[in-house]
Amino acid sequence: MFKLLNLFQAKPPEHPAFARNHALFKGFDQHRPIADYDYVVVDTELTGLSRRRDEIVSIGAIHIKNLQIMAGQTFYTLIQPEHKIDATDSTIIHRITPQELLEAPKIEEILPGFVDFCGKALLVGHYIDLDTGFLNKECQRFFKAKLKSPGLDTIRLAQIYTELNWQHHDDRFNFNVSYNLTDLCKQYKLPLFPAHNALQDALQTAYLFIFLVKTLQKSGLHTLKDFYAAGQNLQRIV
């Protein structure tokens, strides 16, 4: 996914955090060099994948500036889901216990602070549609507003990188490619972090994002608009 997450909204948001977010991206310029933008890499842990019935149980995020990870600028919280959950497969995978979630803040208490943490940064995620879909569902529900922050998806960046490589190698029709976050980081020999923790996954995605952006810059992609165009023109390779 390479697209702006902006959705038309005639009435300005009432909550100050969302009003600031909307003001920051009014008349957004896509033509600056990719390294000029700030980024927040975000990951959410969920009770499941159904946007209708499942909920966010943790959010992790980390800032990137000048294509460098800002180690001291992180956001992490557990979130108390509205519906009580047992020790299901999803919580076992995330290593988050029902008791921890009972003591966590609710999503409506977290969202304004998270929006302000993101500030003027573009959002980055590995399958970011999933994360922003759940986040915007709750933003709309409690604050009648959605994030205007543009987004970049590391899966799409990896697809662009793969297709560019196939153009110069005989194995371009080898479709046995995994776009799993850990598999990609192993393939590119990046540092590995424990999976299924929102902050660790955000950090893992941040390393992948920086690697892919710097590599694709060498292939002639320079502005944010270049990256969006490359994603939109990408052939279906998965």
Secondary structure, 3 states (H helix, E strand, C coil): CEECCCCCCCCCCCCHHHHHHHHHCCCCCCCCEHHHCCEEEEEEEECCCCCCCCCEEEEEEEEEECCEEEEEEEEEEECECCCCCCCCHHHHHHCCCHHHHHCCCEHHHHHHHHHHHHCCCEEEECCHHHHHHHHHHHHHHHHCCCCCCCEEEHHHHHHHHHHHHHCCCCCCCCCCCCCCHHHHHHHCCCCCCCCCCHHHHHHHHHHHHHHHHHHHHCCCCCEHHHHHHHHHCCCCCC
